[in-house]
Amino acid sequence: MENFSVFDIIGPRMTGPSSSHTAGAVRLGYIARRITGAEISYVKFTLYGSFAETGRGHGTDKALIAGIMGCQPDDPRISSAYKYAREYGIGVDFVYSDEPVDHPNTVRIEVEDVNERKTSIVGRSVGGGNILITEINGMSVEVTGDYPTLIIQHRDMPGVISDVSRVLAQLGVNIAYMKVFRHGRRDADAYMCIESDNPVTPDMQDIIRRLCPAVHDLMVI
């Protein structure tokens, strides 16, 4: 018999009618904000599948905007997300696509920050407020956001994974899960997604950059 938790039955604390279309959408926007790592000036959301077909009625658009602004799924400001986006000076566009996708609740989030740096994230809401990030800047990944997560973009070369693991161990960070994603063998760049039992602080991030020269960029969720 399959086991279920109380969370699976009652769902997450949230504002909105649907855990998939609202709570999950807020989390997708929120994690996209954390991946961007800077103040956002413009964001374009492309919605697919059920998100595109019924998302407006479930408030998916407002939920995504609220997440980009840093709101959590139970934040009362979700219903006024467009207003708050204007007040914060964030430009927002939506595209509702009929392109077929692997999962019905899928969104592509294209962000431009105040430094004119662009980041593209693809994610899906998988039910019960849970999400999965499947792509960052064209690279396939798997990020749930359930644990403190460190995403490292690095040169694909021998020794990088062991260097990062050793530094994290020295800093007292216990790795729960780790996956490495790349386009092909010895490609130019790869992504290391590390879920840990404790957060990686800004000071720790600086140490990783200093001691691991093959690391190009760090993102923390």
C-alpha distance (Angstrom), angle and dihedral (degrees) to the residues before:
residue distance angle dihedral
M1 . . .
E2 3.79 . .
N3 3.81 116.1 .
F4 3.80 122.6 -129.0
S5 3.78 131.3 -172.5
V6 3.79 128.9 -138.9
F7 3.81 86.7 -106.0
D8 3.82 90.3 61.2
I9 3.81 89.6 54.9
I10 3.81 104.3 42.7
G11 3.83 99.2 25.5
P12 3.80 128.5 -145.3
R13 3.80 129.0 -43.1
M14 3.77 103.3 -95.7
T15 3.78 150.5 145.3
G16 3.78 111.6 -119.6
P17 3.79 143.0 46.8
S18 3.81 102.0 -84.7
S19 3.79 134.4 45.9
S20 3.81 90.8 -154.9
H21 3.80 100.0 40.9
T22 3.80 98.1 34.2
A23 3.82 114.5 20.0
G24 3.80 93.0 35.7
A25 3.80 91.1 46.2
V26 3.81 91.5 52.9
R27 3.80 90.2 52.3
L28 3.81 91.5 48.6
G29 3.79 90.9 53.2
Y30 3.80 92.0 44.4
I31 3.80 94.1 51.5
A32 3.81 90.5 46.1
R33 3.81 87.2 55.8
R34 3.81 91.2 51.4
I35 3.80 92.2 47.5
T36 3.81 90.2 51.0
G37 3.80 89.6 55.3
A38 3.81 96.5 -162.4
E39 3.79 140.3 69.2
I40 3.79 110.4 -70.1
S41 3.79 123.9 -128.4
Y42 3.82 101.1 174.9
V43 3.78 138.0 11.4
K44 3.79 133.3 -175.7
F45 3.80 119.2 -161.7
T46 3.81 120.2 -161.0
L47 3.80 110.8 -166.5
Y48 3.80 123.6 -158.4
G49 3.80 137.3 -170.8
S50 3.78 116.2 -10.9
F51 3.82 90.4 -4.1
A52 3.81 88.1 61.9
E53 3.80 96.2 40.6
T54 3.81 102.1 45.2
G55 3.79 104.9 5.5
R56 3.80 96.5 103.9
G57 3.79 91.3 55.8
H58 3.80 91.0 50.3
G59 3.80 94.1 45.9
T60 3.81 94.4 -111.9
D61 3.81 91.2 145.2
K62 3.81 92.7 54.1
A63 3.80 90.9 43.8
L64 3.80 93.1 53.7
I65 3.80 91.8 48.7
A66 3.81 91.4 47.8
G67 3.79 90.6 51.7
I68 3.80 91.6 50.6
M69 3.81 87.8 54.8
G70 3.81 90.9 53.0
C71 3.81 100.9 -99.0
Q72 3.80 124.4 148.5
P73 3.86 123.2 -133.5
D74 3.84 93.3 -96.2
D75 3.83 95.8 49.2
P76 3.85 111.6 126.9
R77 3.82 90.2 -145.9
I78 3.82 91.7 73.5
S79 3.80 92.7 90.7
S80 3.83 90.2 55.8
A81 3.80 96.1 41.9
Y82 3.83 95.6 126.5
K83 3.79 90.4 54.6
Y84 3.80 93.1 49.1
A85 3.81 91.7 46.9
R86 3.81 89.6 56.2
E87 3.79 91.1 47.5
Y88 3.81 90.8 51.2
G89 3.80 91.4 47.3
I90 3.80 95.4 -116.6
G91 3.81 115.4 148.7
V92 3.80 113.3 -142.9
D93 3.82 132.8 -166.4
F94 3.81 130.6 176.1
V95 3.81 129.7 -155.6
Y96 3.81 119.6 -169.7
S97 3.79 107.0 -154.6
D98 3.81 130.8 -165.7
E99 3.80 91.7 -162.3
P100 3.83 110.1 129.5
V101 3.82 116.0 -108.8
D102 3.81 136.3 -176.6
H103 3.82 93.6 -113.9
P104 3.84 127.0 35.9
N105 3.81 96.4 -136.7
T106 3.80 99.5 56.9
V107 3.80 131.2 141.2
R108 3.78 135.1 179.8
I109 3.81 111.8 -149.1
E110 3.81 115.7 -162.0
V111 3.78 111.2 -171.1
E112 3.78 133.1 -172.0
D113 3.80 116.1 -166.8
V114 3.79 129.4 -153.7
N115 3.83 89.1 -91.9
E116 3.85 89.4 58.1
R117 3.78 90.9 -112.4
K118 3.81 113.0 146.1
T119 3.80 126.3 -144.6
S120 3.80 128.1 -177.8
I121 3.81 121.5 -158.0
V122 3.81 129.3 178.9
G123 3.79 119.4 -163.2
R124 3.76 143.4 158.2
S125 3.79 135.8 -145.8
V126 3.80 105.8 -129.5
G127 3.82 100.9 -173.4
G128 3.78 139.1 -77.0
G129 3.79 91.8 45.6
N130 3.81 91.2 -60.5
I131 3.80 120.7 133.9
L132 3.79 141.5 -170.4
I133 3.80 125.5 -153.0
T134 3.82 106.1 -148.3
E135 3.80 103.6 174.9
I136 3.81 138.6 27.9
N137 3.81 118.0 -174.7
G138 3.79 92.0 -22.0
M139 3.82 95.0 -48.2
S140 3.81 117.8 117.9
V141 3.82 111.8 -123.4
E142 3.81 139.8 158.7
V143 3.80 114.1 -135.1
T144 3.81 122.3 159.7
G145 3.79 101.0 175.0
D146 3.81 90.0 -136.9
Y147 3.82 91.9 119.6
P148 3.79 131.6 34.4
T149 3.80 99.1 -80.6
L150 3.78 131.8 -156.8
I151 3.80 116.0 -163.6
I152 3.80 113.8 -165.4
Q153 3.78 124.7 -169.5
H154 3.78 107.3 -157.2
R155 3.78 145.5 160.0
D156 3.80 110.4 -85.4
M157 3.80 100.8 -118.9
P158 3.82 138.3 121.2
G159 3.79 117.9 -78.4
V160 3.82 100.0 23.7
I161 3.81 95.4 105.8
S162 3.80 93.0 47.9
D163 3.82 91.3 46.4
V164 3.82 92.4 53.0
S165 3.81 92.7 43.3
R166 3.80 91.4 50.7
V167 3.81 93.0 49.8
L168 3.81 91.8 48.4
A169 3.82 90.1 50.2
Q170 3.79 90.4 51.0
L171 3.81 88.9 51.1
G172 3.82 91.5 51.7
V173 3.82 95.2 -111.7
N174 3.80 111.8 146.2
I175 3.80 113.5 -147.8
A176 3.81 113.4 -137.5
Y177 3.81 98.4 177.8
M178 3.79 135.0 -1.8
K179 3.80 131.9 -171.7
V180 3.79 130.6 174.5
F181 3.79 121.8 -151.8
R182 3.79 128.6 -168.1
H183 3.82 138.7 156.9
G184 3.79 94.8 -120.8
R185 3.79 145.8 -30.6
R186 3.82 113.2 -42.2
D187 3.78 92.2 -9.5
A188 3.80 119.2 169.1
D189 3.81 96.7 -97.5
A190 3.78 139.9 13.1
Y191 3.79 136.8 -174.5
M192 3.80 124.7 -125.9
C193 3.83 113.4 -160.1
I194 3.81 111.6 -163.6
E195 3.80 122.2 -175.7
S196 3.79 111.8 -164.8
D197 3.78 139.8 -175.0
N198 3.81 91.9 -122.8
P199 3.82 132.2 33.0
V200 3.79 123.5 -95.3
T201 3.81 104.6 -124.7
P202 3.83 125.2 -145.8
D203 3.82 89.9 -104.4
M204 3.80 89.8 54.0
Q205 3.80 90.5 48.8
D206 3.82 89.9 54.8
I207 3.81 90.2 51.8
I208 3.82 91.6 50.7
R209 3.81 90.5 51.0
R210 3.79 91.4 49.0
L211 3.81 97.4 46.3
C212 3.82 98.4 36.8
P213 3.83 108.3 54.3
A214 3.82 93.4 177.7
V215 3.83 89.5 66.3
H216 3.81 110.8 101.4
D217 3.80 101.4 178.4
L218 3.81 141.9 1.6
M219 3.79 128.1 -150.6
V220 3.80 123.1 -175.6
I221 3.79 128.3 -159.5
